[in-house]
Each structure stands twice: as structure tokens, then as C-alpha cells.
């Protein structure tokens, strides 16, 4: 990034080893580009206060609408289970995995609508541990500030759970893939 180097810090090896998203995305990118060499600018987004979120929205927003760029935001939807200290469950939703899915789909619908206020409220109320929530908030801010926001659509491509949890002794991580496009 050349926008303003003081806005970014280099990650150290220990922090990078904790973050596995790039390893998940590179094979996908290689397949999508038919192994044509491309430039990849990996960015790890940590906790962002509102002013920092606004600054990064401005920086990345300038690059969002360029057809030369693709943004890939990698995050899980939920880490569920006692080992993650998150066991939110509504028995009215049926089995635990159904409750987790219903909760995740509340967030998914907000993301598809680019509803940043609703998403922030959801995170506060449900306390869902979405690791990439700040990246998602930044993307929604970029979209909401875009001159083409009325043409930007986000749709769920795939949702999955690592395990269909039926018992409180189990745990799982849930994932969702979205595609966001600017329609002509």
C-alpha cells in the first residue's frame, strides 16, 4: 500500500502464524486466475475504533471500484462451543446446530443488505465471535460510501458448519462465502 505508509504496520512472524486466511485464499486465487501471476496485498484487520474504521474505509474505498482489484475478506461466522467460551443456544430452534445456523443467517441477511447499523447491533446483542467483523464492517462502510452503492449487490454463495453440533460437549466453526459485485 502506498496511500500513506504510516497507516499500516508490518506484521511480525508470530502474528502471521496465528492468521491462516491467506493460506486458505491463495489456492482459490490460483484456480480463479488459471495460475496467471497476480499481485496480492494481504491485510490483517484487527480491532478498529470508529475513527480508524473511517480512515481505512477511505483508504480502501479508493481501490474498491477499480475493475483491476478484487477484495477477498476471509472470516468465520462463529466459533461455537465451551472451548471458545461461546455457547449461545435457543432451544426453540431445534438442535444446537440449527440454532447456530439460524443465528448465523441473521448476520448473513444483514451483510447481504449492507446494514452496518443492524450488523453492529447484532454483534452487540448476540455477542457472536465473528473474527473478521471489523473487516466486514469496513467493507459495508466502503459500500455505503460508494457513489455506486445502489448497484452493489452481495449474495451468500455458500454456508457451512465444521460439525453439526448436537451436544454441548461438541464445538464447531461456521463459515460463509459471499460474492459482492457492482452491477452494470
N, C-alpha and C positions, 0 to 999 in steps of 0.2 A: 504494500500500500504506500502510495506516495502522497496521499492527501495531506497528511500532517503527521509525521512520524512520532510526534510527542503524544498523539492519541493512542498509540499502540505500544505494547511492551512485548519483548521476546519471551516466549515461554521457556522454562527450563526442562531438562530431560525428565525429571520426576513428575512434573505436572503433565507432560505429554504422554507419559506411560499410563497415567490414570485415565486419559481420554482416548477412547478407542474408535471414535466415529470415523476418522479418516481411513482407517483400515477397512471399515465396512463400505465406504463410499468409493474408494479407488477401483475395485473390480467392477462396480456398477458403471462408473465413468468410462473405464476402458471398453466395456461392452457397448455402451451407448455411442461412443465415438469411433467404434470399429478400430480401436487402438491407434487412432491418429493422435500424435502428440498435442497436448493442450497444456496451458498454464493453469496451475491450481494454487489458489491462495487460501490455505486453511486458516480459519479464525476460530479461536475458542472464546466463547462469550460467557463470562461469569456473571455474578450479581451486578445489576445495574440500577443505580438510583435514577429517579426521573430525569435529572439534568444530563446524566451520562447517556441514558437511553435516547434522549433527544439529540445529543451530539452524534452518536453513532447512527441514528436514523438519518441524519443529514449527510453524513459521510457515505454510507452505503446506498442511500436513496439515489445519489447521483449516478450510480452504476446499475441500478436495478432495471431500468427500462431499456438499456442498451441490448440489442439483439446478439451482441458478441459475448454477453455474460449469462451465466446460469448460477443461480443461488441454490445451494443444497443445504438444508438445515436438518441436522440429524439429532433426534432426541427420542427418548422413550416416552410413553404416555403415563406410565405408572410403575412404580416398584411396590408390589403388594406382598405383605407377609410380616410376621413378627421380626424376622431378621432385618427388615427395612424399617421397622417401627411404624408401619402403616397398615392398618387392618380395617379400614372403613368398609362396612358391610350393611346393606339394607335387606333384611330377610324377606321383605315384600317382593323383592326382585327375583326370588328363587335361590338357586345355588350361588355360592360365592362368586364363581367365575361370571355368572350372569349379572350380578350386582356390579362387579368390576367393569364389565363391558358397558353396562348402562351408564355408569359414571363417566367412563372414557368418552362415550358418544355425546354426552353433554358438552364436553370440551371440544370434541371434533366439530359439532354443529356450530359452536361459537367461532372456531377457527375458519370454517368454511364461509361464514358470514363476515369475517374480518371484524368481529365485535370485540374490540380491545377492552372496552369497559366491562362487558359481560364476562370476558375471559379472566380479567383481573378479579372481578367479584367471585367467579367460580373458584379460582385458586385460593382466595381468602376463606371462602365458606367451606370448601371441601378439603382444603389442605393437601391436595393431591401432589405428590412429589414428582412433578414433571421436570426432569433435569434441565431440559432446554427451554424452559418457559421464557427466559429473558430473550433468547433468540427469536422465539415465536412472537413475543411482544414487539420486538424490533421490526420483524417482517410486517406485522399488522400496522405498525406506525408508518413504515415506508409506504405501504399500500394506501393507507388513509390520507397520506400527504401527496400522493402521486396525482398529477394532472389527469392521468388516465384511470383513476380509481374506479370509475363506472364500468370500465371494460375489463377489469381484472377479476378473474374467477379462480376460486380454489375448490378442489374436489378431493374427497377421500379416494385414494387408489386402492389401499389395502389396509386391513386391520388384523392384528393377531395377538395371541397370548402365548407365552412360552409354555404355560401349563394351564389346563382347565381346573382351577382350584376348587376343591370340594370340601376341604377341611382346613381348619385354622393352623394346622401343623405344616401346611404347604405354603409355598411362595411362588410368585411369578412376576415377570416383567411384561408389560404390554407395549405394543408398537403400532404406529400408524404412519402410512405413507400418503402424502398429499402431492398433488400437482397444481401449481399456480401458473396461470397463463394470462397474457394480455390478448384479449380477443380483438380481431380486426372489425 
